[in-house]
Each structure stands twice: as C-alpha cells, then as structure tokens.
Amino acid sequence: MSSSVTPGPGDATGSAGSAPGNPLRSVQDRRLPRIAGPSGLVIFGVTGDLSRKKLMPAVYDLANRGLLPPGFSLVGFARRDWADEDFAQVVHDSVKEHARTPFREEVWQQLCQGMRFVPGVFDDDAAFRTLRETIEKLDKERGTGGNFAFYLSVPPKFFPQVMRQLKAHRLSEAPDGSWRRAVVEKPFGSDLASAQELNRVVHEVFPSRNVFRIDHYLGKETVQNILALRFANTMFEPVWNRGYVDHVQITMAEDIGIGGRAGYYDGIGSARDVIQNHLLQLLALTAMEEPSSFDARALLTEKLKVLGAVRLPKDLGRHTVRGQYTAGWQGGQWVPGYLEEEGIAPDSVTDTYAALKLEIDNRRWAGVPFYLRTGKRLGRRVTEIAVVFQRAPYSPFDATDTRELNNNALVIRVQPDEGVTLRFGSKVPGTQMEIRDVTMDFAYGESFTESSPEAYERLILDVLLGDANLFPRHQEVERSWEILDPVEEYWARHGRPEPYTAGTWGPKAADEMLARDGRSWRRP
Ligand code: BG6
C-alpha cells in the first residue's frame, strides 16, 4: 500500500469520528470532517449504469476528499470474465468521466490497490465462497477490520437470492468487533405487499439497524437544508401552517426520457419511480413537526407521523392525472414518443407523468392541499418545493394596482439552480402605488465557497459511518406504498394515460385538475 497520499485533515486510520455517539466527537471537534474507519464496500450489479455513473465516482470523490481510510477496499461482483485489473480499468474510466473532484494520480493509485473483482452469478456458491475469501484476505492485507457494506445495485427480484447467499456463506455475520451492513437501492418493491415481502427477506439476514435503504434525494444538500431552513430559523415556522399557507406544490420535472431503462421503467411508471420515494420524502420533510434531534429515530418518528396523516382525496378521477409523452421538439431536437422508445410495449399504459393532490389530516395542515407532480420529457429539469401563501386578507390597494401581484411564495430550489427564493409584492418605482411580484434569492453558489457533494458521496460515507439519519426506514417505505397503491389501482382500472407532447409541461388534464381548485401550476 502506498503511503504517498495525504488523506486530508484528521486522517483516520482508526475510527475516530466515525460512529455516532463516539466519545471522541466532542462538541469542539464536531466540525471536523467525518471520516470512515477501516472498511470496504462490495457492490453487486457493479456493471450497471448506477454503479458506473454514481457509485464508483462517489467512492473516488470520497477518497480524494480524504474521507476514506487508506486501506479502503472496493469489491465488484458481476457476471463478467474480468480480472481485478479489468475492474480497476472500468472504475478508472468511470471516475475520469463522472467524478466531481479533479483526478489525482496518487489518490487513484492508493484506491486502486484495494480493488478486487469476483466474477459470478447469484446462484453460484463457488463465487460467494470466493467473495468470502476475498474479504478475509483484504482484512489481512489492507486492514479493513472485517467491516463491509454490501451494496445491492440490482433489480429487487434478485434480493432474495443475494440475501440467501450472504447468509449461507456467513458474509452477513460480522466477526467480533466489526460490522456488516446491507445497502439497498430503490425500487423497494412495486406496491405495499411486495415491499413488505422484500423487507421480510432482508430483515431475515440483516437486523433493521444494519439495513440502509437508499433514497438519493435525502443525500442532496438542498433536501437536508429543508430541515435547517425550517428549524434553525424563527421566521418561517410561525407561518408554516394552515393559517398562512394556501397550498404546497412539489415538482420533480425531468427533460430526459427513459434512456436505456425500458426494462425497468415500463410497467413501473413515474409515480412508482419517484413519487413513492423522492416526492413523498420531500413532502414529509416539508410538512413534519420538529424532530427532537437530528437523529434517525427522532426523524423517523416525525416523518412517520406526518405520512400517517396523509390522505388521498376521495374522487381520484378528479384529483390525480397520469400522462404519457408523445414525440415532440425538445431542446431543439425531435425526440420520439414513449411508445416509440426501444423496448417499450407498443400498447403500454405506463405513466411518464403523474400528478396528484394529497391532504394532511392534522391541526397544522387541515385543508391545505399538497400537489405533487413529476414527469419525463417536460419543459426543463427542475425539482422544487413551493410553499404558496394565502393572499392578504384585506388589501387597501386598488385592484388594478395589484393585478401583477401573485400569492407570496417560498420556493426551495432543490435542483439544478440550488437555493431558496422568496416571492413577494413590492411597489414599482413611480408616482402610482402599483405593486408587482419581486424575488429575493439565496443561491448556494453565491453564499458558499464549498461545493455540494454528490448525494451518493454523502450516503456512501454515512453507510460506512453507520449513520442512518438520511435513510428511509422500512415503516416509511411501506407507508408510502400504502398512500400510492390506491392511485395505481384506480389508474389500472381507468383507461389510458393522457398524451402530452415532449418538451411541454404535461397533459392538459393536470392544468384542469388545479384549475378546478382555483389554482395553477407554477412554470418553473
Ligand atoms: C431516480 C429515478 O430515482 O431518480 C430516475 O429512478 C430519475 O427515473 C432520477 O431520472 C432522477 O434523479 P436526479 O438526482 O437526477 O433528480
């Protein structure tokens, strides 16, 4: 192992600062970087897109920031006839193409020495025996201390088999004083029943505290900032309720189509793909009560309470919309419709757009609708939460002077232009009392010199640290399916999705849905 790398401040060859509750993390050193202790990561499905575009670059970026221990090891498992060097080459190419931080040869060299590849399929006992030997050797050679996380970046249909093998080959059993954790990618099931079954399968092998379910939205800085904005300040919380808020709009719009993911996407659709997880998590963080601390248990308690109070309106025909894109111009390019995409069934009824209204039955939110929408091939890529306030109860101004004044709004810009916008009315300079909307903006890029880590950097580091704050627990996942299942069942019984042209903002029916409530969608 090369010793040429300076892993950065607080180089941890041990686990200092690594575990929550670690006595070494006193009040004074809380601001030191959190650095992983001796450990390794095994990725199943390492040849997939997620692994190449997100996981491998995130591991490199962590190493480059000095947040991984010098002996950190990365083991790939997949059905490829690769040697360790071939695997390292694939990681190298992915890092060169997708890493956030600059390439540094010395960091790469050190990381590369801990890379191993185990060829095999999931029902191959010999491959799992090799995996076990590989891990034991890494413990000896690189001091990984028996601490390994197993990342299942594979379709859920393989979870049971991988779990069985991890158990049968005693890979899930942590040797004394070490840990073994499972990291599970979405989709976590396709409805409540399948999610419960997956949870059962995973929990048979790993105790709940060692299971880390990924919802990468929780790893985004701007999403974590929702809690900072709400609970570290005094000025927002007093108006964050039905007394002042008219409604909330949560939008996750994408301009991309389904790319090469037809096999996963067709039959799943946009609501299962992102509303069940990302959007309901955004709703939970926006609407929940203040947790007693920023700790996994306290967060779970509050998120579950608010998700438990979420209610679907009775008439799902009026308050939900699903759409499917047709061919159109987008960004100066003619793009095919969903049904013309490669691998999509020609009569597919899969939704590529979904919008729904939810109510929250509690004292804070009674009567305040939360509108959620998402779609592929929309006007542009943007994720935002808009808290739209009520109009002033009385206006001393002339109606014509306020015709360009909209409701006040606080918009949390999750991406891509990360920040927060406050929209309010202001007098237009001149001799008249004319009032028009203006905005006050906070932009990450202008206020902070630090750049935001990628969500997967944060989440992989947290797995290695055993910090579960940013990972949905099984109760949240199941409750989210419970909310979505009736919508999916309703859609399955009622016709086809509404067509919308690629590059627009979704089906007309979605505008009508809000218009019936006397409101309109924002055009971000
Ligand atoms: C994933 C969905 O969870 O999130 C994809 O499966 C979607 O369909 C992606 O494209 C969007 O992530 P981000 O971070 O680019 O908003």
Residues whose N, C-alpha, C, O or C-beta is under 5 A from the ligand:
A	BS01	BG6	D273
